[in-house]
């Protein structure tokens, strides 16, 4: 059964997704700050894991954006 959401339900879902995106962006900013701090302290072992974590955050945000686009097409 393919049922579309009402306007109020879509608004609630979008606000929830925006809250999650905001948390992920704050996490990425903290990750960038911590990585730059470690790099300037000549601790290069942190760079690769931080880059991987940032790519995972990007993938989460892209997935949430694609969910919103799919929800709007219905």
Secondary structure by P-SEA (a helix, b strand, c coil): cbbbbcaaaaaaaaaaaaaaaaaaaaaaaaaaaaaaaaaaaccccaaaaaaaaaaaaaaaaaaaaaaaaaaaac
